[in-house]
């Protein structure tokens, strides 16, 4: 079974769906490579207007990195290879010259919140939870999530989410400015398409022009340095005994 489902609509939407429900749509190297290829496709194809990222099923949007696949990474150097790979992909998603949406069909935790933060808009099904829970694993955000979060929502809200390291109702995340639309039970894709309808009526050159204005501030040497310094800090903590013990506990529980 493919780890990713890819669909392109007549109206210019590309739907990227993480298809690993048995792993709560956790990200492995296969998902990373598929996302990288999809971002490139969206960037280069002049018929694509919007990229929407979501997950299979009703339980999870994305539970972050697949610890069952990454548990063999012990040293800073080993961890940095994986973290910087996904960080580079999320940086390209952050700076993509087309609108992007994270459609939260279920819970989003850890790296799943980093993935969602890289998108321009976050639409979430009512009643689900999301959280930057990396602190409970003895690490920090490792894919550039904190750098992006501080750019996108008020400082105190961003710091609160990171320091709490807990799952919060998306209704509260909406109050913080992280979630932009709350969706009802039912056909989430149709609700998403309806919200995107005004954007889809615009031409690709118009969409691209506005996005290029928006992302210019993140295409600086200063921001890139901060973004990848965050990833390096996570790599250092990855090799700590606290993180090793947290991963062992998680895997034993799983």
C-alpha positions in Angstrom: 0.0 0.0 0.0 1.3 3.4 -1.0 2.3 5.7 1.9 0.9 8.7 0.0 -2.1 9.3 -2.1 -1.8 12.1 -4.7 -4.8 13.6 -6.6 -5.1 16.6 -8.9 -8.6 18.2 -9.3 -10.0 19.9 -12.3 -10.1 23.2 -10.4 -6.3 23.3 -9.7 -6.0 21.7 -6.3 -3.4 19.1 -5.6 -4.4 16.9 -2.7 -1.4 15.3 -0.9 -2.7 12.6 1.6 -0.5 10.8 4.0 -1.8 7.2 3.8 -0.4 5.5 6.9 -3.4 5.2 9.2 -1.9 2.2 11.0 0.9 4.6 12.1 -1.4 7.5 12.7 0.0 9.0 9.5 3.5 9.3 10.8 6.2 10.5 8.5 8.8 8.2 7.2 11.4 8.6 4.4 8.9 7.5 1.8 6.5 10.2 2.8 9.3 12.8 2.9 10.4 11.9 -0.7 6.9 12.0 -2.0 6.2 15.4 -0.3 9.5 16.8 -1.8 8.4 15.6 -5.3 4.9 17.1 -4.9 6.2 20.5 -3.8 8.4 20.6 -6.9 5.4 19.6 -9.1 3.2 22.3 -7.6 5.9 24.9 -8.0 6.6 24.1 -11.6 3.1 23.2 -13.0 1.3 26.3 -14.1 -2.1 24.6 -14.0 -1.8 23.9 -10.2 -3.2 26.7 -8.0 -3.3 25.3 -4.4 -1.6 22.4 -2.5 -3.7 20.8 0.3 -2.0 18.4 2.7 -4.2 16.0 4.8 -4.2 12.5 6.2 -6.2 9.3 5.6 -9.0 8.4 8.0 -10.6 10.3 10.9 -8.1 9.7 13.7 -4.9 11.5 12.6 -3.7 14.3 10.3 -0.1 13.4 11.2 1.6 12.2 14.4 5.1 13.5 13.4 8.1 11.5 12.6 7.8 7.7 12.7 9.8 6.8 15.8 9.6 3.1 15.0 11.6 3.9 11.9 13.9 6.6 13.3 14.7 4.9 16.7 18.0 3.7 15.4 19.3 7.3 15.1 21.3 7.9 18.3 24.1 10.4 17.6 23.7 14.1 16.8 25.1 13.4 13.3 22.7 10.6 12.6 19.7 12.6 13.8 20.7 15.7 11.9 20.7 13.8 8.6 17.0 12.9 9.1 16.0 16.2 10.7 17.7 18.4 8.1 16.2 16.4 5.3 12.6 17.1 6.5 13.5 20.6 7.6 14.7 21.4 4.0 11.4 20.0 2.7 9.4 22.1 5.1 11.4 25.2 4.2 10.5 24.7 0.6 6.9 24.2 1.6 7.0 27.4 3.6 8.4 29.4 0.7 6.3 27.8 -2.0 4.9 30.3 -4.5 1.4 28.9 -4.4 -1.1 28.9 -1.5 -0.9 25.9 0.8 -3.4 24.4 3.2 -3.1 21.8 6.1 -6.5 20.1 6.3 -6.6 18.6 9.8 -8.9 15.6 9.5 -7.7 14.3 12.9 -5.1 15.0 15.6 -1.8 16.6 14.8 1.1 16.3 17.2 4.8 16.9 17.2 6.2 17.1 13.7 2.6 17.0 12.4 2.1 20.4 13.9 5.4 21.5 12.2 4.1 20.3 8.9 0.9 22.1 9.4 2.7 25.3 10.4 4.6 25.4 7.2 1.3 25.8 5.3 -0.3 29.1 4.8 -3.7 28.1 6.2 -4.8 25.5 8.7 -8.4 24.2 8.5 -9.3 21.7 11.3 -12.2 19.4 12.0 -14.0 20.4 15.2 -13.3 18.3 18.3 -9.7 17.1 17.4 -6.6 18.1 19.2 -3.2 19.3 18.2 0.1 20.0 20.1 3.8 20.7 19.9 4.5 17.8 22.2 8.2 17.5 21.4 9.2 18.6 25.0 7.6 15.4 26.4 10.2 13.4 24.4 13.1 15.4 25.7 13.6 17.3 22.4 12.6 20.5 20.7 11.0 21.1 17.4 13.3 19.5 14.8 12.0 20.5 11.5 12.0 24.3 11.8 8.6 24.4 13.6 9.4 26.9 16.3 11.0 29.4 13.8 7.9 29.2 11.6 5.5 29.4 14.6 7.1 32.6 15.9 6.6 34.1 12.5 3.0 33.2 12.1 1.2 33.8 15.4 1.7 36.2 18.3 4.9 35.7 20.4 3.2 34.8 23.7 0.8 32.3 22.0 3.7 30.6 20.2 5.9 30.4 23.3 3.0 29.0 25.3 2.3 26.3 22.8 5.9 25.2 22.7 6.5 25.3 26.5 3.2 23.5 27.3 4.1 20.6 25.0 0.6 19.3 25.3 -2.4 18.4 23.1 -5.0 21.3 22.9 -8.4 21.4 21.3 -8.3 23.0 17.9 -10.9 25.4 19.1 -8.3 26.8 21.5 -5.7 26.7 18.7 -8.1 28.9 16.7 -8.1 31.4 19.5 -4.3 31.5 19.4 -4.5 32.2 15.6 -2.9 28.8 14.6 -6.2 27.4 13.2 -7.9 29.6 10.6 -11.2 27.6 10.0 -13.1 25.1 12.1 -14.9 22.5 10.0 -17.9 20.3 10.9 -18.3 16.6 10.6 -18.9 15.4 7.1 -17.1 15.9 3.8 -14.0 17.9 4.8 -12.6 18.1 1.3 -15.8 19.7 0.0 -15.7 22.2 2.9 -12.1 22.9 2.2 -12.8 23.4 -1.5 -15.6 25.8 -0.7 -13.2 27.9 1.4 -10.7 27.9 -1.4 -13.1 28.8 -4.1 -12.3 32.6 -4.1 -8.6 31.8 -4.4 -9.2 29.2 -7.2 -11.0 31.9 -9.3 -7.7 33.9 -9.5 -5.0 33.2 -12.1 -1.8 31.4 -11.3 0.3 34.6 -11.9 -1.8 36.5 -9.4 -1.5 33.8 -6.8 2.2 33.4 -7.4 2.8 37.1 -7.2 1.2 37.6 -3.8 2.9 34.5 -2.4 6.3 35.7 -3.6 5.7 39.0 -1.8 4.8 37.1 1.4 7.6 34.6 1.5 10.4 37.0 0.5 11.1 37.7 4.2 11.8 34.0 4.8 14.2 33.7 1.9 16.9 35.6 3.7 20.2 34.3 5.0 19.3 35.4 8.5 16.0 33.4 8.6 17.6 30.3 7.0 20.4 30.4 9.6 17.9 30.6 12.5 15.7 27.8 10.9 18.6 25.4 10.6 20.1 26.3 13.9 16.9 25.2 15.5 17.2 21.8 13.7 20.8 21.5 14.9 19.7 22.1 18.5 17.2 19.3 18.2 19.8 17.0 16.9 22.0 17.7 20.0 19.1 16.9 22.3 18.2 13.8 20.2 21.3 12.0 21.5 20.4 12.7 25.2 19.5 10.0 27.6 16.2 11.8 28.3 15.2 11.4 24.7 16.5 7.8 24.4 14.4 6.9 27.5 11.3 8.7 26.2 11.6 6.8 22.8 12.0 3.5 24.6 8.9 4.1 26.7 6.9 5.2 23.6 7.9 2.1 21.6 7.2 -0.3 24.5 3.8 1.3 24.9 3.1 1.1 21.2 
